[in-house]
Amino acid sequence: MRLTRRASILATLATPALAQTYPERAIRLIIPYSAGGVADTIARTIQPKMAEHLGQSLVVENRTGASGAIAAAALAQSAPDGHTFMLEGATFATLPLVSRSLPVDYETAFTPVAQVTSQPYYLAVHQNFPAEDFQGFLAAARARPGQITYGTPGHAHIGHFMGELIQLRAGVRLEHIPYRGGADASREVGTGRIDAAIISHSSLIPALQANRARLIAVTSAERRPLTPQTPAISEILPGYDLVSWTGFFAPSGSPPAALARFTQALHHAIQDPATRERLIAGGNDPILSDGPAYAALINRDRAVARDILANAPGLRG
C-alpha cells in the first residue's frame, strides 16, 4: 500500500507514541490451513521469539477451507489496528486468478507486511506406488491417463499450479484432489487413499518418518541440501522451477508504525539461531523482508500463475 506524503509524515510522528503502547493485547495469527501444515508449523516456530520481542502473546488460529478464502475473509473483517495478521503462502497470488466468487478483493483488502520463508514443494508418492522415481511416475501417468491421483492443500493452491505445470510440461493427465491443508494431503498419501501429493517437506515429515510415503522429486530448479538424493523435476522436465513462500498480511488501513514493530519482531525471530535451524530443518529458507519487497514478489508470482492458467484447463472452474 503506497502512502501519501502527508500520511507518511503523520505515521512518522505517531511512531514513538505507538511504539510505547503497541501491542496493547495478544495478537491473532490467522492460519488458512490445518494444524501440522507448513504455514501452521512456521507460525508456531516463530511464535515464541516474536512474543518475546513484542511482550505479548501470539495466538494461532486455524481457519481452514476454500483454499484460504475463509481465513482471508476473517482477516478482512478484523479491525485494522495491528493486532490481527494472516500467515499465507503463494496461494494468495494464485487463488484470485481462478475463483471469481471470493468474499473480498485480495488486491485492496490487505497490506503485505513481510515475507517469512521461501520453500519448494515435493512430489511424494505412497510407499507402495509402482514407480521408483519421477520418470516412472510419468510413465505410470501415461499408461493410466487421468487415473493417478495427487493431493494438494486446495483448489488453485500453489501446489495445484505445480501439478498442472507438470502435466503441461510432460503431456500427462493426473487427477487433482484438494484438501484443507498439507497435513491432510500428507495423511491421505500415507494411507494410500491417493497416489501422490505435492506439498511442503514439513507437511510430509509424519508420512516419511512412518515409511508410508517417499519423495521422488522437488519443484525447485535444483536439488535441495536437505534432501540431496531427491532429484529436481527440472532434471526430467527442463526449465521447471516453481516454489512457494509464506508471509504476513494485515487488513488494509493498519497503522504503518504497528506493522513496522511487528516486522521487527519477525526479524528478531528469524535471526534467532535456534529458530532459523528449526525453519531450515523443515525445508524452509528464512527470508528477511519488508512490505515493498513482499508486494513485488506477489506481483511477480501472479504473472507466472497467469501464464500457467492460460494453458491449464484443470485450474478453471
N, C-alpha and C positions, 0 to 999 in steps of 0.2 A: 504494500500500500504506500503510495507516494504522498508525502506530507507537503502542505503548502508552507511557504516561508514563515507566515505568522504562526501556524500550528507547530512548526519546528521550534520556534523561539519559545512559545508557551510550554512545550514539552520540556525544553532545556531548563526553563525557570522552575518547573514543577519537580524536576528530578530530585534535588536534595530533600525536599519535604517528603516525597513519596518513598524515597529510599529508607527513611527513618521509620515508616509505618508499614510498608509492604513487605511480605504479605500479612494481612490482618487476621487470617484464619487459614485453615487447611486448604490445600489446593487440590482440585479434582483433575485426575488424568484419565480421560476417556479413551478406552481401547476398543477399536471396532471389531476385534476378533476374539476367539475363545481363549481361555486360560491355557498357557503352555505353548501358544503360538509365538512367532518371532516378535511381534510388537509387544505382547504381554511380557515376554521374557526380558526384552530390552528395558521396558518400563520398570520392572521390578529390580533389574540390575542397577540402574542409575538412581532409583528412588532414595536409598539411604543417604548417599552423598549430597544429593540435591536438597534433601530435607535438612541435612546438617548445615549447609550453606545458607539456606533461607530461614532457618529457625522455626519452621512449621512443617507439619506432616504433609505428605503427598498421598492421596487416597486413589488407588487404582480402581477404576470402574469399567467392567467389561460390558459393552453394549453391542451385541453381535447381531448379524443379519443384514441382508440386502447388500452384500459386498461393501459394507462400510457406511452405507447411506443412513442407517438408523443412528449410528454414532454421530455422523455429521449433523443430522437434524438436531440431536441433543445438544451439540456444541453451539449451533446457530441460535438455539433458544436460550442459551445461558447468558447471564449478564456479562457485558464486555468490561469487566473490572480487573482482569489479570488473575482471576482465581480459578479459571477453568480452561483446560487445554486438551487437545486431542493428539495422540501419537498415531499417525497413519503412515502407510507406505506408498509406493508408487502407484497404487490403485487410485489414489487421489487424482492423479493425472489422467488415468485411463477411463475410469467409470463414467465421467460426464460425457465422454465422446460416444458412448454406447447407449446409456439409459437416458431417455427423453422425459422421464417422469420422476426425476429426483425432487425431493421436497424443498431443496434450497439450491441457489446458484453458487456453485463451488468457486467461481471466479470473483464473486463480490461479497460473499458471506463470511469469508475467512481471511485472516492475515497469516502468511507463512512466517514462522518465528525463527526456526533454525533446523537444519538437518542434523540428525544424530548419528546415523550409520549409513554405510553402503554395503550391500551384500548380494552375491549371486544366489540363484536358487539351484536346486539339484533335481535331477530326474532320478527317482528311485523306483525300484520295482519290488514286488513281493518276492520273498526269498525263493519260492518255487516257480517263479516265472521262467518259461522255457527259452531264455536268452541270456548269454553270459555278459554281453556288452551292448553298447549303443547300436553298433551295426546289426547285431542280432535282433535288437528291439525293432529297428526299422524294417528288417526282413520279415518279422512277425506281423508288423502292421501292414506290409504289402500283401502278405499271404491272407490276412483276415481284415480287409478294409472295413473300417468303422466299428470293429468289434473289440479292439484293445482300448480299455478304459484308463483315464488318468484323472486324478483329483487335484483341485486347487482350492484356495480359500474363498472362491466365489466367482460368479459370472462377471466377466470384464475385469477381474483381478489381474494384476500384472502376471501372475502365474498362468492365467488363461491366455494372455497375449503371448507368453513364451511358448505355450503348447501350440498355438495357432501358427507361430513363426516356424516351429519345427515342421509342421505339416506343409507349409508353403515352400520351405526350402527343400524338403525331402520328397515332396509329392506323395504323401501318405494321408490316410484319414484315420483319426482317432476319435474316441467318444469322450467328451468332457463331462466330468461330474463335479458340480460346485458344492462346497461345504461352507460352514460358518467360520472356519479358521484353519490354519495349517495343522494344528494339533489334531483336529478331527480327520483331515485327509491322511495324516500320518497313521492314525489308529486304523483307518479303513484299509490302507495298503498293507499294514501289518497283519491284519486278519485275513487278507486275501479277497475281500469284497470288491476291491478294484485292483487292476493290474499294476498301476503305477501312480505316482504323484509328482507334481512339480511344485516344490515348497522349499522353505529355508532349511538349512542344516540343523538349526536349533530345534525346529519342529520335528525333524526326523530322528533326533537322538534316541527317544524311547524305543522306537521300532528297530533302529540299528543296534542298540545295545542288547535287545532281546533276540537278535539274529532273525528277525521276522521280515526285514527288508534290506536291500543293498543298493548302494549308489552305482549308477552306470554312467552318469555324465553331469557336468556342471555348466551353467548357462553363460558364464563369463568367457571372455576371449581366450584366456589361458587357464591352465590348471592352478589350483589354489594350494598354498603351503600347508593348510590344514589337512588337505586330502590329496597329496601329490599323486596317488595311484589312480585317481578318478580323472578320466580324460575330459577335456572341454568339448562341447558339442561342435565347436568350430574345427576340430580335428577331422571331423567327418563331413560337416556342412560349412565350408569355408566362409568366413565373414560373419558367422553367427556370434552375436555379443549383445546380451540383454540382461541387465542386473536390476535389482530392486534397491530400495532405500527406506529409511524411516526418518520421520521428522515431526516437529511440533507445529500445531496450528492453534490460533486463538480466534475468538469471534472478532469480526471487523469492528473497529472503534475502540479496541482495548488500548489502555494508556501505553504509549511508547516506553515510558520510564519503567513500567511494570514488566513489559516484555524484555527490556534490556536487563533488568535484575534477574528475571527468570533465565535468560540466556547465560548470564554469568554463573548461575548455579549449575546449569547444564554443563558448561565448560569445566567447572570445578569437578564435577563427577567424572567426565570423560578423561580428564587429566590425572585422575587418581590411579596409580599403578594397578592396584588390585581390581578395580572396576574395569579398566582397559583390558586386563588379562581375561576377565570373565566374558567380556563382549567378543574379543577375538576368538576365544575358545568356542564360542557359539557360531562362528563363521561370519562375524560382522567386522567391518572396518570402521572404527570410530572416526568421526569427522567433526572438526571444529568449524562451525559455520555461523552465518548470520542471516537475517531476513532477505536482503537483496540477493545474496548468493543462492539461497534456497529457492527463491522465486524464479531465478534464472534456470535452475535445474529442472523445476517443474515444467516450465515453458519448453525446454529442450525435449523432455520426455513426452510431452503432449504431441510434439511434431513427429517423433518416432512412432508413437502409437497411431497417429492418423495414417501414416504410410502402411502400417500393418493392417489396420481396419479396412482400408480401401480394397484389400485383396483377400480378406478373411471372412467368408460368409458365416462361419461358426461363431463369430463375435456379435453378430447382429441379432436383434430381437430380444 
